[in-house]
Amino acid sequence: MSTPHAEAVSRLSAHHDSMSNQHVSSDFMALAAHMNDCQRSRGRFFALRAALESLHATASPRIVTTGALFVCCGVALLAVV
């Protein structure tokens, strides 16, 4: 014979288990998506992309100086030719 309290606890436990499984499932799916993104980002142009990001990080704070340097190098090359 089951009491109403035991039935309520049983239903609550079943609901908690299903919610816990959904949480684990969503965490697993998020981790799987992240791992796929990481794998995709390491393609054949990874080294080039990393070098360009490094160059960008170095040049962007000094954008005016970098632009002036490119102009000076271009003028020097035109003077030589």
C-alpha positions as CSV (number, residue, x, y, z in Angstrom):
1,M,0.0,0.0,0.0
2,S,1.4,3.4,-1.0
3,T,0.7,6.6,0.8
4,P,0.1,9.9,-1.0
5,H,3.3,11.2,0.4
6,A,5.3,8.3,-1.0
7,E,3.7,8.7,-4.5
8,A,4.5,12.5,-4.4
9,V,8.1,11.8,-3.5
10,S,8.3,9.2,-6.3
11,R,6.9,11.6,-8.9
12,L,9.2,14.4,-7.6
13,S,12.2,12.0,-7.8
14,A,11.3,10.9,-11.4
15,H,10.9,14.6,-12.4
16,H,14.2,15.5,-10.8
17,D,16.0,12.6,-12.6
18,S,14.6,13.7,-16.0
19,M,15.6,17.3,-15.4
20,S,19.0,16.2,-14.4
21,N,19.4,14.1,-17.5
22,Q,18.3,17.1,-19.6
23,H,20.9,19.3,-17.9
24,V,23.6,16.7,-18.5
25,S,22.5,16.3,-22.1
26,S,22.5,20.0,-22.8
27,D,26.0,20.4,-21.1
28,F,27.2,17.5,-23.3
29,M,25.8,19.1,-26.4
30,A,27.5,22.4,-25.6
31,L,30.8,20.7,-25.0
32,A,30.5,18.8,-28.2
33,A,29.7,22.0,-30.2
34,H,32.7,23.7,-28.6
35,M,35.0,20.8,-29.5
36,N,33.7,20.8,-33.1
37,D,34.4,24.6,-33.3
38,C,38.0,24.1,-31.9
39,Q,38.6,21.3,-34.4
40,R,37.3,23.3,-37.3
41,S,39.4,26.3,-36.3
42,R,42.6,24.3,-36.7
43,G,42.4,24.0,-40.5
44,R,45.1,24.3,-43.1
45,F,45.4,28.0,-42.7
46,F,45.8,28.0,-38.9
47,A,49.4,29.1,-38.9
48,L,48.7,32.0,-41.3
49,R,45.7,33.1,-39.3
50,A,47.7,33.0,-36.0
51,A,50.5,35.1,-37.6
52,L,48.0,37.6,-39.0
53,E,46.3,37.9,-35.6
54,S,49.7,38.5,-33.9
55,L,50.5,41.2,-36.5
56,H,47.1,42.8,-36.0
57,A,47.6,42.8,-32.2
58,T,51.0,44.5,-32.6
59,A,50.0,47.0,-35.3
60,S,46.5,48.1,-34.2
61,P,47.6,50.1,-31.1
62,R,50.1,51.9,-33.3
63,I,47.9,52.4,-36.4
64,V,49.2,55.9,-37.3
65,T,52.8,54.9,-36.9
66,T,52.2,51.7,-38.9
67,G,50.5,53.7,-41.7
68,A,53.4,56.3,-41.8
69,L,55.9,53.4,-41.9
70,F,54.1,51.9,-44.9
71,V,54.0,55.2,-46.7
72,C,57.7,55.9,-46.1
73,C,58.6,52.4,-47.3
74,G,56.4,52.9,-50.4
75,V,58.0,56.2,-51.2
76,A,61.5,54.7,-50.7
77,L,60.6,51.9,-53.1
78,L,59.3,54.3,-55.7
79,A,62.4,56.4,-55.4
80,V,64.6,53.4,-56.0
81,V,62.7,52.2,-59.1
